[in-house]
Amino acid sequence: MSDYDPNNIFARILRKEIPCKKVFEDDHVLAFHDINPQAPIHVLVIPKGAYVSLDDFSARASDAEIAALMRAVATIARQLGIDDSGYRFLANNGANAHQEVPHLHIHLFGGRQLGPMLKR
């Protein structure tokens, strides 16, 4: 996709130009702790490919990349011990959803009661 910025913070983390506190990594996915956590557990799960958003990812990623991303979210939840108590995963997509980094990323939240999904 033409609006992918190869200098966005997640691209730089993938190139190891910026350190991260890694939680999980495989051939297709990297996951790390958010530097500004919104819950006791707040992990960012990103594909290693250059995908701006879920729209971009779903249109261009291979079946293996798509499966790896979804499996990683559940694997990480189990590894962090939040699978039984519950967790939320969220991907902001585009301006109206306040997507701040133009690289697809899934927020994985857990470790406490998270409350309603959206502000009312």
C-alpha positions, -999 to +999 in steps of 0.1 A: +000+000+000+014+033-010+009+052+023+031+028+044+057+048+061+089+027+065+101+050+092+071+045+115+080+034+151+070-002+146+090-005+113+120+008+133+113-017+161+112-045+136+146-033+122+159-033+158+167+004+155+145+010+186+145-015+215+113-032+228+104-055+257+096-085+236+069-110+246+066-132+215+082-136+181+078-160+152+084-158+114+054-135+109+047-117+142+064-096+169+047-087+202+060-064+229+049-045+259+033-011+252+055+018+266+024+036+279+002+007+292-035+012+296-040-019+317-018-041+339-011-062+308-009-042+275+009-058+247+012-047+210+010-075+185+023-066+150+028-084+117+063-083+104+051-073+070+046-036+059+008-034+064-008+000+072-041-013+086-064-043+089-078-034+055-044-035+039-034-067+058-066-085+049-062-076+012-025-083+008-012-107+035-008-144+029-030-169+046+000-179+067+005-143+079-032-139+088-033-172+107+000-164+125-013-130+137-045-144+151-028-174+167-002-152+183-028-131+201-043-162+218-009-177+224+003-146+241-029-144+262-022-179+274+015-172+281+006-141+302-021-160+321-050-138+311-069-164+290-090-176+320-098-142+335-105-126+301-088-101+278-096-077+251-079-073+218-084-041+197-071-028+164-078+008+156-082+013+119-079+047+103-084+083+115-119+080+131-106+051+152-075+071+163-050+048+147-018+065+157+009+044+140+004+035+103+014-001+108-013-027+117-011-034+154-034-052+178-035-041+214-039-070+239-053-058+273-058-078+305-050-082+341-080-063+355-117-056+348-117-036+316-151-021+317-174-013+288-159-014+253-167+022+243-173+054+262-210+061+263 
